[in-house]
């Protein structure tokens, strides 16, 4: 599964062996792309994979 990570001002595309949201977050934490504490991110599912990004701020 493709993971398109948009976090901390960086954009990265990775391959993940996991499909569940929790497993993907843990995979990214283990690889050092996300902090070890629960990050505030949104997961958007697309046909080619998952986009992980910060929550949108409106206003």
CNS distance restraints for C-alpha pairs under 8 A (distance, minus, plus):
assign (resid   1 and name CA) (resid  15 and name CA) 5.60 0.50 0.50
assign (resid   1 and name CA) (resid  16 and name CA) 5.26 0.50 0.50
assign (resid   1 and name CA) (resid  17 and name CA) 6.45 0.50 0.50
assign (resid   1 and name CA) (resid  18 and name CA) 7.05 0.50 0.50
assign (resid   1 and name CA) (resid  19 and name CA) 6.93 0.50 0.50
assign (resid   1 and name CA) (resid  48 and name CA) 7.46 0.50 0.50
assign (resid   1 and name CA) (resid  49 and name CA) 5.48 0.50 0.50
assign (resid   1 and name CA) (resid  50 and name CA) 7.68 0.50 0.50
assign (resid   2 and name CA) (resid  13 and name CA) 6.84 0.50 0.50
assign (resid   2 and name CA) (resid  14 and name CA) 5.83 0.50 0.50
assign (resid   2 and name CA) (resid  15 and name CA) 4.82 0.50 0.50
assign (resid   2 and name CA) (resid  16 and name CA) 6.34 0.50 0.50
assign (resid   2 and name CA) (resid  48 and name CA) 6.40 0.50 0.50
assign (resid   2 and name CA) (resid  49 and name CA) 4.51 0.50 0.50
assign (resid   2 and name CA) (resid  50 and name CA) 6.31 0.50 0.50
assign (resid   3 and name CA) (resid  13 and name CA) 5.51 0.50 0.50
assign (resid   3 and name CA) (resid  14 and name CA) 5.06 0.50 0.50
assign (resid   3 and name CA) (resid  15 and name CA) 5.97 0.50 0.50
assign (resid   3 and name CA) (resid  16 and name CA) 6.70 0.50 0.50
assign (resid   3 and name CA) (resid  49 and name CA) 5.80 0.50 0.50
assign (resid   3 and name CA) (resid  50 and name CA) 4.99 0.50 0.50
assign (resid   3 and name CA) (resid  51 and name CA) 5.99 0.50 0.50
assign (resid   3 and name CA) (resid  52 and name CA) 7.28 0.50 0.50
assign (resid   4 and name CA) (resid  11 and name CA) 7.30 0.50 0.50
assign (resid   4 and name CA) (resid  12 and name CA) 5.91 0.50 0.50
assign (resid   4 and name CA) (resid  13 and name CA) 4.47 0.50 0.50
assign (resid   4 and name CA) (resid  14 and name CA) 6.56 0.50 0.50
assign (resid   4 and name CA) (resid  49 and name CA) 7.48 0.50 0.50
assign (resid   4 and name CA) (resid  50 and name CA) 6.08 0.50 0.50
assign (resid   4 and name CA) (resid  51 and name CA) 4.65 0.50 0.50
assign (resid   4 and name CA) (resid  52 and name CA) 6.19 0.50 0.50
assign (resid   5 and name CA) (resid  10 and name CA) 7.80 0.50 0.50
assign (resid   5 and name CA) (resid  11 and name CA) 5.65 0.50 0.50
assign (resid   5 and name CA) (resid  12 and name CA) 5.10 0.50 0.50
assign (resid   5 and name CA) (resid  13 and name CA) 6.04 0.50 0.50
assign (resid   5 and name CA) (resid  14 and name CA) 7.76 0.50 0.50
assign (resid   5 and name CA) (resid  51 and name CA) 5.94 0.50 0.50
assign (resid   5 and name CA) (resid  52 and name CA) 4.88 0.50 0.50
assign (resid   5 and name CA) (resid  53 and name CA) 6.36 0.50 0.50
assign (resid   6 and name CA) (resid  10 and name CA) 5.76 0.50 0.50
assign (resid   6 and name CA) (resid  11 and name CA) 4.61 0.50 0.50
assign (resid   6 and name CA) (resid  12 and name CA) 6.64 0.50 0.50
assign (resid   6 and name CA) (resid  51 and name CA) 7.46 0.50 0.50
assign (resid   6 and name CA) (resid  52 and name CA) 5.96 0.50 0.50
assign (resid   6 and name CA) (resid  53 and name CA) 4.84 0.50 0.50
assign (resid   6 and name CA) (resid  54 and name CA) 7.37 0.50 0.50
assign (resid   7 and name CA) (resid  11 and name CA) 6.66 0.50 0.50
assign (resid   7 and name CA) (resid  34 and name CA) 7.94 0.50 0.50
assign (resid   7 and name CA) (resid  52 and name CA) 7.56 0.50 0.50
assign (resid   7 and name CA) (resid  53 and name CA) 5.82 0.50 0.50
assign (resid   7 and name CA) (resid  54 and name CA) 6.53 0.50 0.50
assign (resid  16 and name CA) (resid  24 and name CA) 7.03 0.50 0.50
assign (resid  16 and name CA) (resid  27 and name CA) 7.63 0.50 0.50
assign (resid  18 and name CA) (resid  23 and name CA) 6.01 0.50 0.50
assign (resid  18 and name CA) (resid  24 and name CA) 5.86 0.50 0.50
assign (resid  19 and name CA) (resid  23 and name CA) 7.05 0.50 0.50
assign (resid  19 and name CA) (resid  24 and name CA) 6.74 0.50 0.50
assign (resid  20 and name CA) (resid  24 and name CA) 6.25 0.50 0.50
assign (resid  21 and name CA) (resid  25 and name CA) 6.28 0.50 0.50
assign (resid  21 and name CA) (resid  43 and name CA) 7.51 0.50 0.50
assign (resid  22 and name CA) (resid  26 and name CA) 6.23 0.50 0.50
assign (resid  23 and name CA) (resid  27 and name CA) 6.01 0.50 0.50
assign (resid  24 and name CA) (resid  28 and name CA) 6.26 0.50 0.50
assign (resid  25 and name CA) (resid  29 and name CA) 6.20 0.50 0.50
assign (resid  25 and name CA) (resid  34 and name CA) 7.71 0.50 0.50
assign (resid  26 and name CA) (resid  30 and name CA) 6.07 0.50 0.50
assign (resid  27 and name CA) (resid  31 and name CA) 6.28 0.50 0.50
assign (resid  28 and name CA) (resid  32 and name CA) 6.21 0.50 0.50
assign (resid  28 and name CA) (resid  33 and name CA) 5.23 0.50 0.50
assign (resid  28 and name CA) (resid  34 and name CA) 5.68 0.50 0.50
assign (resid  29 and name CA) (resid  33 and name CA) 5.80 0.50 0.50
assign (resid  29 and name CA) (resid  34 and name CA) 4.67 0.50 0.50
assign (resid  29 and name CA) (resid  35 and name CA) 5.87 0.50 0.50
assign (resid  29 and name CA) (resid  36 and name CA) 5.57 0.50 0.50
assign (resid  30 and name CA) (resid  36 and name CA) 7.79 0.50 0.50
assign (resid  34 and name CA) (resid  39 and name CA) 6.97 0.50 0.50
assign (resid  35 and name CA) (resid  39 and name CA) 6.49 0.50 0.50
assign (resid  40 and name CA) (resid  54 and name CA) 6.45 0.50 0.50
assign (resid  40 and name CA) (resid  55 and name CA) 7.11 0.50 0.50
assign (resid  41 and name CA) (resid  52 and name CA) 6.43 0.50 0.50
assign (resid  41 and name CA) (resid  53 and name CA) 5.40 0.50 0.50
assign (resid  41 and name CA) (resid  54 and name CA) 4.50 0.50 0.50
assign (resid  41 and name CA) (resid  55 and name CA) 5.76 0.50 0.50
assign (resid  42 and name CA) (resid  51 and name CA) 7.98 0.50 0.50
assign (resid  42 and name CA) (resid  52 and name CA) 5.64 0.50 0.50
assign (resid  42 and name CA) (resid  53 and name CA) 5.35 0.50 0.50
assign (resid  42 and name CA) (resid  54 and name CA) 5.85 0.50 0.50
assign (resid  42 and name CA) (resid  55 and name CA) 5.63 0.50 0.50
assign (resid  43 and name CA) (resid  50 and name CA) 6.48 0.50 0.50
assign (resid  43 and name CA) (resid  51 and name CA) 5.69 0.50 0.50
assign (resid  43 and name CA) (resid  52 and name CA) 4.69 0.50 0.50
assign (resid  43 and name CA) (resid  53 and name CA) 6.71 0.50 0.50
assign (resid  44 and name CA) (resid  50 and name CA) 5.66 0.50 0.50
assign (resid  44 and name CA) (resid  51 and name CA) 5.05 0.50 0.50
assign (resid  44 and name CA) (resid  52 and name CA) 6.47 0.50 0.50
assign (resid  45 and name CA) (resid  49 and name CA) 6.17 0.50 0.50
assign (resid  45 and name CA) (resid  50 and name CA) 4.66 0.50 0.50
assign (resid  45 and name CA) (resid  51 and name CA) 6.42 0.50 0.50
assign (resid  46 and name CA) (resid  50 and name CA) 5.78 0.50 0.50
assign (resid  46 and name CA) (resid  51 and name CA) 7.36 0.50 0.50
